[in-house]
Amino acid sequence: MNNNGNNNNYKKKGVPTYYKTINEALNLAKNAVEGEREDELFYNYLISVAPTQEEKDIIASIRDDEMKHNKMFREIYKYYTGQDISIIQNVKFEKPKSYEEGLENALFGELSAVERYRNIRAGLPDEYYRDMVYEIITDEQKHADKYNYLLNLTIADEENDEMEEDYTPDEWIEYTAPLVKHALDEVKEGINPKHLFQEFILAGVLVGMGAEPEDAFKQVEAWEKTGASKMLVKSKTTGK
């Protein structure tokens, strides 16, 4: 073997242009579009059970993107085959057991779609359509992030509901006893009633948002001492 530093003894092999065939790509594109009716029913279900308008709007934006993707896949398929893709209308849609399960199914569906669409892109010979599929892939990744956000919202709401269900009224009174003690101490100091109400209603709001009672009281006190709340400062000094 010649070890003079050059690679003349190695025969350069041609690199394959594509690692997926055009037929594989077109079959995957066709399968993606044929499930359009079932996807439509799924999105309508999620939108109908989403608890807030924000969540409904997010899911609707994903649905609109998916409709755009189907048009793109139809265009790709017709360009290479000269044929239209038929939509399967008579589909059996099985509703998820819950909104949360629907979001989980949607999240993993988006991740699975990214893998399939990469294979579509890999099999297309024309850069124009490869770029089109790249746009679809980045949309799907964005959708996965949105579904993850919606799942986090749902889990947080469930945790808050569980906390509310776990406490009886008397247990809530015991839990907020430190706030009551602080309020009584300030009454003894002659703090005017308006300022007291502002302080402890605000602290109660913070507790309702998940803060510990002592932490909530300290936060309100800090807002007053630093002047972050001009209204607290004013009510303490003037009673107005």
Summary of the structure (lengths in Angstrom):
residues: 240
radius of gyration: 30.1
end to end distance: 95.7
largest distance: 98.6
contacts: 614
relative contact order: 0.09
helix: 75%
strand: 0%
